[in-house]
Amino acid sequence: MINISSPLELPALRLNDRLEHLLNQARAQESRFIDLAPSRGLELWHLDKVCSYASGNKFFKQALYWLAAETHPELPLLSFGGAYSNHLYALAAEAQRKKRNLIAVVRGLHEGPLNPCLRDLENMGASIQFVSRQDYRRKDDQDYLNELAQQWGPFIHVPEGGGGLMGAFGAQAIGLAAAEKDIENIVLAVGTGSTAAGVLAGLDIACRRQLLQGCRPSFKRLLLVPVIKLQRQPDQKNVLDEIQYLRSQLADVNAERLGVDANVETSDWVQWECCEGFQFGGYGKFPPQLARFLSSFESKFSVTLDPVYTAKAMAMACRFIAEEHYPDLPELSSRNSAQHQRLLFIHSGGLQGRRGFGLL
Ligand SMILES: *Cc1c(COP(=O)(O)O)cnc(C)c1O
């Protein structure tokens, strides 16, 4: 079984090329301005359209895993996800395009007909293995991965969500492209946090390069909207700690591979804030309050969002920027003093998951 956990295991030249390619993809995605109130609104950045089959942030997160897979053209990939996983969906679509095999280990035992997402996975050629929730919890244990390798033969392991340092490295392209936009505040939905870490590290790269050239960087603040309840117990890993950890690890990778000095301080220019309170009951929960917001927002602005991630982030953005128009949404737990007229909203994709909520 092949485990690749760091971009440093990949050839420097290929890594640079891939990041450059991803940056150009991010730059090329259209954004459109949405007026929420007179002279207040958001720029909706359509990263969901970056690729017709692997939507949004998964396109960026999976790029390095695919680069690593090129070294082992004969091996299948194996990864993990839930029954409506955007990650597995994107991975299966790319596997089909690249004529590679994918083993999709899906959480929960299953009976009866496949749901539309799983049916798509199968039609795209993935081999699906359903495992109990207990087994699924062992998805990161070497012992369990070895058991799977005995069953399936050798494979390239892509961790659940395609995250970690490999995933976050690709997401840096989003931060690099965002740094070129003339908007201070950026809104992003957060699951595992690897996209957020990548965006911050990408903003760091742009900032450090400017400082090293003697230019004044533009100020950026990333507003993170967690869709999963944050762990508060001291012994539990918190997504915010994970973001900090990956961001600093990436700084070391970028120093080594891109020659961007990690010691150049960016804290005056690149900041982030956690905007909690928009989980709407927790991961995958879609209470009536959120459903009402989503349908009214979508019909008013002709935008399509996904219930798990982008709808929750959009609820935060609307409350943030045009509070008086959205009194039914949760209150903002923290609000910085500056008056914000404009936000850059990252549409991270996930639209196939709407089917899990009976939305088309
Ligand atoms: C997976 C996903 C996210 C969360 O990304 P993380 O890197 O896990 O934080 C956000 N939005 C969409 C649409 C996703 O599919």
The ligand as an SDF file (V2000), in Angstrom:
LIG
                    3D

 15 15  0  0  0  0  0  0  0  0999 V2000
  -15.4640   19.1470    1.2860 C   0  0  0  0  0  0  0  0  0  0  0  0
  -16.1130   20.4660    1.1290 C   0  0  0  0  0  0  0  0  0  0  0  0
  -15.7840   21.5730    1.9500 C   0  0  0  0  0  0  0  0  0  0  0  0
  -14.8600   21.4560    3.1440 C   0  0  0  0  0  0  0  0  0  0  0  0
  -13.5190   21.3620    2.8290 O   0  0  0  0  0  0  0  0  0  0  0  0
  -12.4620   21.0540    3.9790 P   0  0  0  0  0  0  0  0  0  0  0  0
  -11.1690   21.1040    3.2930 O   0  0  0  0  0  0  0  0  0  0  0  0
  -12.7660   19.6770    4.5030 O   0  0  0  0  0  0  0  0  0  0  0  0
  -12.6110   22.0560    5.0500 O   0  0  0  0  0  0  0  0  0  0  0  0
  -16.3810   22.7910    1.6930 C   0  0  0  0  0  0  0  0  0  0  0  0
  -17.2850   22.9310    0.7030 N   0  0  0  0  0  0  0  0  0  0  0  0
  -17.6420   21.8930   -0.0870 C   0  0  0  0  0  0  0  0  0  0  0  0
  -18.6620   22.1170   -1.1260 C   0  0  0  0  0  0  0  0  0  0  0  0
  -17.0750   20.6300    0.1000 C   0  0  0  0  0  0  0  0  0  0  0  0
  -17.4490   19.6240   -0.6850 O   0  0  0  0  0  0  0  0  0  0  0  0
  1  2  1  0
  2  3  1  0
  2 14  2  0
  3  4  1  0
  3 10  2  0
  4  5  1  0
  5  6  1  0
  6  7  2  0
  6  8  1  0
  6  9  1  0
 10 11  1  0
 11 12  2  0
 12 13  1  0
 12 14  1  0
 14 15  1  0
M  END
$$$$
